[in-house]
Amino acid sequence: MGSELETAMETLINVFHTHSGKEGDKYKLSKKELKELLQTELSGFLDAQKDADAVDKVMKELDENGDGEVDFQD
C-alpha cells in the first residue's frame, strides 16, 4: 500500500487513461476526450464556470506544445 500521494497519483493516471485513447493516441487526450473527462469527473467545476468557452480555455492552457492533445508532458 502506497502513501496518500501515491494513491492520488495512481487515481489521476487511471482517470486519465479511462478517457484517453478513444480518438488516436492512448496516452493523450483530444479536446473531445478532455471535455468528456471534465464533464464526467469535474462536473462541479464546469457548472461553476460562467464562461461557455471554459473547456477551450483549459485545453489551451494545458496544451503547451500546440498539438491539439493533452498528455502528462504538456
OpenMM code with the backbone's topology and positions (N, CA, C; nanometers):
from openmm import Vec3, app, unit

residues = "MET GLY SER GLU LEU GLU THR ALA MET GLU THR LEU ILE ASN VAL PHE HIS THR HIS SER GLY LYS GLU GLY ASP LYS TYR LYS LEU SER LYS LYS GLU LEU LYS GLU LEU LEU GLN THR GLU LEU SER GLY PHE LEU ASP ALA GLN LYS ASP ALA ASP ALA VAL ASP LYS VAL MET LYS GLU LEU ASP GLU ASN GLY ASP GLY GLU VAL ASP PHE GLN ASP".split()
positions = [
    Vec3(0.0851, -0.1188, 0.0000),
    Vec3(0.0000, 0.0000, 0.0000),
    Vec3(0.0889, 0.1241, 0.0000),
    Vec3(0.0606, 0.2158, -0.0909),
    Vec3(0.1395, 0.3369, -0.1041),
    Vec3(0.0896, 0.4479, -0.0140),
    Vec3(0.1595, 0.5582, -0.0202),
    Vec3(0.1201, 0.6766, 0.0555),
    Vec3(-0.0061, 0.7375, -0.0059),
    Vec3(-0.0629, 0.8346, 0.0638),
    Vec3(-0.1813, 0.9032, 0.0107),
    Vec3(-0.1502, 0.9686, -0.1232),
    Vec3(-0.0313, 1.0277, -0.1338),
    Vec3(0.0065, 1.0939, -0.2582),
    Vec3(0.0216, 0.9927, -0.3716),
    Vec3(0.0833, 0.8789, -0.3436),
    Vec3(0.0969, 0.7749, -0.4461),
    Vec3(-0.0397, 0.7245, -0.4917),
    Vec3(-0.1295, 0.7060, -0.3978),
    Vec3(-0.2654, 0.6621, -0.4304),
    Vec3(-0.3367, 0.7670, -0.5148),
    Vec3(-0.3201, 0.8942, -0.4789),
    Vec3(-0.3826, 1.0028, -0.5553),
    Vec3(-0.3279, 1.0082, -0.6973),
    Vec3(-0.1969, 0.9935, -0.7120),
    Vec3(-0.1353, 0.9952, -0.8454),
    Vec3(-0.1846, 0.8778, -0.9295),
    Vec3(-0.1945, 0.7611, -0.8677),
    Vec3(-0.2439, 0.6434, -0.9391),
    Vec3(-0.3876, 0.6656, -0.9850),
    Vec3(-0.4683, 0.7265, -0.8997),
    Vec3(-0.6069, 0.7566, -0.9354),
    Vec3(-0.6123, 0.8544, -1.0520),
    Vec3(-0.5316, 0.9606, -1.0480),
    Vec3(-0.5277, 1.0579, -1.1579),
    Vec3(-0.4898, 0.9914, -1.2899),
    Vec3(-0.3889, 0.9069, -1.2856),
    Vec3(-0.3444, 0.8383, -1.4071),
    Vec3(-0.4530, 0.7448, -1.4589),
    Vec3(-0.5183, 0.6726, -1.3687),
    Vec3(-0.6258, 0.5816, -1.4106),
    Vec3(-0.7431, 0.6566, -1.4726),
    Vec3(-0.7807, 0.7695, -1.4138),
    Vec3(-0.8895, 0.8502, -1.4700),
    Vec3(-0.8493, 0.9024, -1.6075),
    Vec3(-0.7262, 0.9510, -1.6196),
    Vec3(-0.6756, 0.9994, -1.7480),
    Vec3(-0.6885, 0.8897, -1.8537),
    Vec3(-0.6407, 0.7694, -1.8219),
    Vec3(-0.6419, 0.6600, -1.9195),
    Vec3(-0.7826, 0.6069, -1.9474),
    Vec3(-0.8744, 0.6271, -1.8555),
    Vec3(-1.0139, 0.5899, -1.8798),
    Vec3(-1.0715, 0.6719, -1.9943),
    Vec3(-1.0273, 0.7966, -2.0059),
    Vec3(-1.0826, 0.8876, -2.1063),
    Vec3(-0.9943, 0.9036, -2.2299),
    Vec3(-0.8675, 0.8680, -2.2210),
    Vec3(-0.7759, 0.8863, -2.3346),
    Vec3(-0.7817, 0.7675, -2.4301),
    Vec3(-0.7366, 0.7922, -2.5512),
    Vec3(-0.7222, 0.6843, -2.6484),
    Vec3(-0.8460, 0.6464, -2.7256),
    Vec3(-0.9558, 0.7119, -2.7005),
    Vec3(-1.0774, 0.6830, -2.7774),
    Vec3(-1.0654, 0.7398, -2.9182),
    Vec3(-0.9848, 0.8447, -2.9297),
    Vec3(-0.9572, 0.9088, -3.0591),
    Vec3(-0.8056, 0.9196, -3.0735),
    Vec3(-0.7431, 0.8229, -3.1311),
    Vec3(-0.5991, 0.8327, -3.1544),
    Vec3(-0.5157, 0.7775, -3.0411),
    Vec3(-0.4114, 0.8519, -3.0064),
    Vec3(-0.3097, 0.8084, -2.9108),
    Vec3(-0.3704, 0.7785, -2.7741),
    Vec3(-0.3420, 0.6587, -2.7222),
    Vec3(-0.3992, 0.6200, -2.5931),
    Vec3(-0.3321, 0.6903, -2.4754),
    Vec3(-0.2239, 0.7615, -2.5015),
    Vec3(-0.1542, 0.8337, -2.3958),
    Vec3(-0.1825, 0.9839, -2.3987),
    Vec3(-0.2793, 1.0245, -2.4818),
    Vec3(-0.3141, 1.1663, -2.4932),
    Vec3(-0.4652, 1.1830, -2.4924),
    Vec3(-0.5084, 1.3002, -2.4495),
    Vec3(-0.6496, 1.3372, -2.4541),
    Vec3(-0.6706, 1.4350, -2.5683),
    Vec3(-0.7645, 1.4047, -2.6551),
    Vec3(-0.8061, 1.5024, -2.7554),
    Vec3(-0.8942, 1.6057, -2.6856),
    Vec3(-0.9286, 1.7103, -2.7562),
    Vec3(-1.0173, 1.8122, -2.6984),
    Vec3(-1.1504, 1.7493, -2.6575),
    Vec3(-1.2034, 1.6622, -2.7421),
    Vec3(-1.3306, 1.5953, -2.7114),
    Vec3(-1.3169, 1.5075, -2.5870),
    Vec3(-1.2049, 1.4345, -2.5773),
    Vec3(-1.1822, 1.3486, -2.4612),
    Vec3(-1.1626, 1.4313, -2.3344),
    Vec3(-1.0918, 1.5431, -2.3453),
    Vec3(-1.0739, 1.6315, -2.2301),
    Vec3(-1.2086, 1.6844, -2.1831),
    Vec3(-1.2929, 1.7247, -2.2771),
    Vec3(-1.4260, 1.7748, -2.2413),
    Vec3(-1.5055, 1.6667, -2.1699),
    Vec3(-1.4987, 1.5435, -2.2204),
    Vec3(-1.5693, 1.4320, -2.1568),
    Vec3(-1.5162, 1.4083, -2.0151),
    Vec3(-1.3841, 1.4116, -1.9988),
    Vec3(-1.3246, 1.3936, -1.8665),
    Vec3(-1.3732, 1.5023, -1.7710),
    Vec3(-1.3693, 1.6273, -1.8150),
    Vec3(-1.4135, 1.7377, -1.7296),
    Vec3(-1.5612, 1.7261, -1.6948),
    Vec3(-1.6442, 1.6883, -1.7921),
    Vec3(-1.7875, 1.6751, -1.7669),
    Vec3(-1.8171, 1.5599, -1.6717),
    Vec3(-1.7417, 1.4519, -1.6848),
    Vec3(-1.7647, 1.3337, -1.6021),
    Vec3(-1.7039, 1.3473, -1.4634),
    Vec3(-1.5803, 1.3905, -1.4579),
    Vec3(-1.5046, 1.3889, -1.3333),
    Vec3(-1.5058, 1.5216, -1.2579),
    Vec3(-1.5277, 1.6317, -1.3282),
    Vec3(-1.5250, 1.7642, -1.2654),
    Vec3(-1.6483, 1.8454, -1.3040),
    Vec3(-1.7631, 1.7811, -1.2983),
    Vec3(-1.8856, 1.8491, -1.3417),
    Vec3(-1.9145, 1.9734, -1.2581),
    Vec3(-1.8809, 1.9698, -1.1306),
    Vec3(-1.8999, 2.0868, -1.0451),
    Vec3(-1.8155, 2.2043, -1.0907),
    Vec3(-1.6940, 2.1764, -1.1366),
    Vec3(-1.6054, 2.2804, -1.1890),
    Vec3(-1.6681, 2.3452, -1.3114),
    Vec3(-1.7168, 2.2631, -1.4045),
    Vec3(-1.7767, 2.3184, -1.5265),
    Vec3(-1.9058, 2.3930, -1.4963),
    Vec3(-1.9856, 2.3392, -1.4055),
    Vec3(-2.1112, 2.4057, -1.3702),
    Vec3(-2.0862, 2.5428, -1.3085),
    Vec3(-1.9765, 2.5559, -1.2352),
    Vec3(-1.9453, 2.6824, -1.1683),
    Vec3(-1.8906, 2.7871, -1.2649),
    Vec3(-1.8473, 2.7444, -1.3818),
    Vec3(-1.7919, 2.8374, -1.4798),
    Vec3(-1.9044, 2.9130, -1.5494),
    Vec3(-1.8919, 3.0415, -1.5551),
    Vec3(-1.9907, 3.1224, -1.6254),
    Vec3(-1.9503, 3.1403, -1.7716),
    Vec3(-1.8335, 3.0905, -1.8053),
    Vec3(-1.7767, 3.1045, -1.9387),
    Vec3(-1.8080, 2.9810, -2.0219),
    Vec3(-1.8782, 2.9988, -2.1309),
    Vec3(-1.9139, 2.8874, -2.2183),
    Vec3(-1.7915, 2.8254, -2.2844),
    Vec3(-1.6825, 2.8994, -2.2908),
    Vec3(-1.5599, 2.8503, -2.3539),
    Vec3(-1.4605, 2.7947, -2.2525),
    Vec3(-1.5082, 2.7522, -2.1359),
    Vec3(-1.4189, 2.7049, -2.0295),
    Vec3(-1.3333, 2.5878, -2.0753),
    Vec3(-1.3917, 2.4918, -2.1466),
    Vec3(-1.3152, 2.3754, -2.1924),
    Vec3(-1.2061, 2.4191, -2.2893),
    Vec3(-1.2401, 2.5105, -2.3803),
    Vec3(-1.1401, 2.5606, -2.4753),
    Vec3(-1.0239, 2.6276, -2.4026),
    Vec3(-1.0554, 2.7038, -2.3000),
    Vec3(-0.9509, 2.7733, -2.2250),
    Vec3(-0.8631, 2.6751, -2.1472),
    Vec3(-0.9251, 2.5734, -2.0881),
    Vec3(-0.8481, 2.4715, -2.0170),
    Vec3(-0.7569, 2.3993, -2.1151),
    Vec3(-0.8112, 2.3636, -2.2311),
    Vec3(-0.7317, 2.2941, -2.3331),
    Vec3(-0.6128, 2.3795, -2.3752),
    Vec3(-0.6371, 2.5070, -2.3987),
    Vec3(-0.5296, 2.5966, -2.4422),
    Vec3(-0.4207, 2.6065, -2.3355),
    Vec3(-0.4612, 2.6142, -2.2102),
    Vec3(-0.3642, 2.6236, -2.1008),
    Vec3(-0.2821, 2.4957, -2.0865),
    Vec3(-0.3452, 2.3806, -2.1050),
    Vec3(-0.2765, 2.2530, -2.0852),
    Vec3(-0.1944, 2.2091, -2.2057),
    Vec3(-0.2350, 2.2498, -2.3242),
    Vec3(-0.1700, 2.2046, -2.4476),
    Vec3(-0.0503, 2.2934, -2.4806),
    Vec3(0.0580, 2.2738, -2.4072),
    Vec3(0.1751, 2.3604, -2.4222),
    Vec3(0.2431, 2.3482, -2.5575),
    Vec3(0.2405, 2.2297, -2.6186),
    Vec3(0.3103, 2.2135, -2.7468),
    Vec3(0.2203, 2.2400, -2.8670),
    Vec3(0.0930, 2.2727, -2.8436),
    Vec3(0.0026, 2.3135, -2.9502),
    Vec3(-0.0376, 2.2049, -3.0481),
    Vec3(-0.0322, 2.0776, -3.0048),
    Vec3(-0.0677, 1.9686, -3.0960),
    Vec3(-0.2157, 1.9309, -3.0910),
    Vec3(-0.2943, 2.0030, -3.0113),
    Vec3(-0.4373, 1.9751, -3.0029),
    Vec3(-0.4707, 1.8578, -2.9135),
    Vec3(-0.3715, 1.8090, -2.8389),
    Vec3(-0.3917, 1.6990, -2.7457),
    Vec3(-0.3193, 1.7316, -2.6153),
    Vec3(-0.3619, 1.6651, -2.5085),
    Vec3(-0.3025, 1.6870, -2.3773),
    Vec3(-0.2458, 1.5549, -2.3273),
    Vec3(-0.1216, 1.5604, -2.2799),
    Vec3(-0.0623, 1.4434, -2.2160),
    Vec3(0.0077, 1.4895, -2.0887),
    Vec3(0.0701, 1.3972, -2.0176),
    Vec3(0.1338, 1.4347, -1.8915),
    Vec3(0.2556, 1.5239, -1.9112),
    Vec3(0.3166, 1.5227, -2.0292),
    Vec3(0.4304, 1.6111, -2.0534),
    Vec3(0.3857, 1.7545, -2.0766),
    Vec3(0.2652, 1.7732, -2.1307),
    Vec3(0.2126, 1.9085, -2.1504),
    Vec3(0.1864, 1.9682, -2.0136),
] * unit.nanometer
topology = app.Topology()
chain = topology.addChain("A")
for resn in residues:
    res = topology.addResidue(resn, chain)
    for name in ("N", "CA", "C"):
        topology.addAtom(name, app.Element.getBySymbol(name[0]), res)
